[in-house]
């Protein structure tokens, strides 16, 4: 769990830099989607996930987000509408995000 101060820091970074955006449609969270997000975490720490209308209609968005974060072992930074910003620290990256304490 990350603190509110750290969430603010991550939102600022996400707003000012290029963040990978992944769309999730009616297929929801199959193994292929989860694997592609895990692979993306090998090269970055912040990812935006957009839920298409078909995904929101076929399931509860909050339940989907909870399943996603538990499968990926990551933290939710922000939820705006059908878009969620997730964070998973990766100290092996050259541009690793150092959170304030």
N, C-alpha and C positions, 0 to 999 in steps of 0.2 A: 504494500500500500504506500502510495506517495502522498506527501503533505500538500496542502492547498498552495503553499508558497512554491513548491516544486511544480505543481500543475500550472501555475501562472507563468513560471519560467519556460515550461515546455510549450505552452500556448504561444508565447512570444516567439520562440524558435520556429514553431510550425507556421506561424503567420509570415515570418520574414524569409523563409527558405523554401526550397522545392521539397515537398513531401510526396512520397509515393501514394497514389490514390488507387484503391481497388474497389471495383463494383461487385456487389453480391446480388444476384437475381433470384429467380424462382427455384434454382437448385439449392439455395441456402448453403448450409455448411457441410458439404461433402468432403471426403478425404483430399480430393484434388485442390479445393479452395484452401483448406487448412495447410496443406503442404506448400502451396505457392506463397502463402503469407509467412510461413516459417522460413522459407528460402529468402524472402525479402528482408527478414530480420537479420540475415547474415551480412547484409550490406548497409543497413540503416537501423535506426532505433525508433523513429516515429513513422507511423503509417496512418493514413486516413482511409476509412472504409465507408463507402456509400452503399446504402441499401436501396435498391431500385423498388419501384412501386409494387412489382410482383412479389418481391421478398417480404415486404411489410404486410401485404394482403394475405399471404399464406402462413404467417406466424406472428407471434408476439415479438416485437422488436427487442424489448428488454430481455426476454428469455434468450433470444438469439445472441445478444451481446454477452450475456452471462456465460452461455455455452462457449462462445468464441474465446473470451478471456481465460476461461478455465482450461480450454484445450491448448491455448498458446502460452499460458503462464505469463500473461502480460497485464498491464494496468490500463484502465480507462482514464484518459486525461480530460476529455470533453465530449459531450453529446450535444449536437445541434441539429434538430430536425431528424433527418434520416442519415446523418453523417456522424461517425464516431472517430475520435482520434485516440489511437492506442500507442503505448510506449513499452518497450522492453529493452532494458539496458544491455549493452554489448561492449564490454571493456576492451575487446580485441580490435575494435574499429580504430582507424587512424583519427577520425573526427568524433571520437566518443564524447557524448554530452555529460558534462560534470554538473551534477545537481548541487545547489547550495544546501548547507546543513541548517 
